[in-house]
């Protein structure tokens, strides 16, 4: 998973994101975290940041019908702008 933003967050508190797998009716903040660490949205603009997948089984990473990938933000996003998240997937 990769993230890049055009304008960085600048709040005094952390400004981060993580990617979560949601099943059923789970809200984005209730899903299972897929990254080892959050991605810092206060980092250098227009610079790709890679998020490392947690040490979980491949079967856990599979999405069933109805499962979703959610972006869960943390902090004040007031100045953050132009963000994209790329998720590389393969059909099995």
C-alpha positions in Angstrom: 0.0 0.0 0.0 1.3 3.4 -0.9 0.2 7.0 -0.1 1.2 10.4 -1.5 -0.3 13.8 -0.7 0.1 17.3 -2.3 -0.4 19.3 0.9 0.8 17.9 4.2 -1.1 18.0 7.4 0.3 20.5 9.9 -1.7 20.1 13.1 0.3 19.9 16.3 -1.1 16.4 17.0 -0.3 13.4 14.8 -2.0 13.3 11.4 -2.0 9.7 10.2 -3.9 7.0 8.2 -4.1 3.3 8.2 -5.9 0.8 6.0 -8.4 -1.6 7.5 -10.3 -4.6 6.3 -14.0 -4.3 7.1 -16.5 -7.1 7.0 -20.3 -7.1 7.5 -21.4 -3.8 8.9 -18.1 -2.8 10.5 -17.4 1.0 10.4 -13.9 1.9 9.1 -12.5 2.5 12.6 -13.7 -0.9 13.7 -12.1 -2.9 10.9 -8.9 -5.0 11.3 -5.7 -3.1 10.8 -3.7 -4.2 7.8 -0.5 -2.1 8.3 2.4 -2.6 10.7 2.5 1.2 11.4 0.4 4.2 10.5 1.3 6.4 7.5 2.4 9.9 8.5 0.3 12.5 6.6 2.7 15.3 7.8 5.5 13.8 5.6 7.2 15.4 2.6 4.6 16.4 -0.1 4.6 14.5 -3.4 6.7 11.7 -1.9 5.4 8.2 -2.0 5.2 6.5 1.4 4.9 2.7 1.6 2.8 1.0 4.3 4.0 -2.4 5.3 1.4 -5.2 5.6 1.2 -6.7 9.1 2.6 -10.2 9.7 -0.7 -11.9 9.2 -1.6 -14.9 7.0 -2.3 -14.6 3.3 -5.8 -16.1 3.9 -6.6 -13.2 6.2 -5.7 -10.7 3.5 -8.2 -12.2 1.1 -11.4 -10.2 0.6 -14.7 -12.1 0.4 -17.8 -10.8 -1.3 -18.9 -7.7 0.6 -15.6 -7.1 2.4 -14.2 -3.6 2.1 -10.9 -1.8 2.4 -11.3 1.4 4.5 -9.0 4.3 5.1 -9.0 5.3 8.7 -7.7 8.8 9.4 -6.4 10.0 12.8 -5.9 13.6 13.8 -7.0 17.0 12.4 -6.9 16.9 8.6 -7.6 20.6 8.1 -4.6 21.4 5.8 -4.2 17.9 4.2 -5.0 17.9 0.5 -4.5 16.0 -2.7 -4.0 12.6 -1.1 -4.1 9.2 -2.9 -3.8 5.7 -1.6 -2.8 2.9 -3.9 -3.5 -0.7 -3.0 -1.9 -3.4 -5.1 -4.1 -6.5 -5.4 -4.0 -9.8 -7.3 -6.8 -12.2 -8.2 -6.3 -15.7 -6.9 
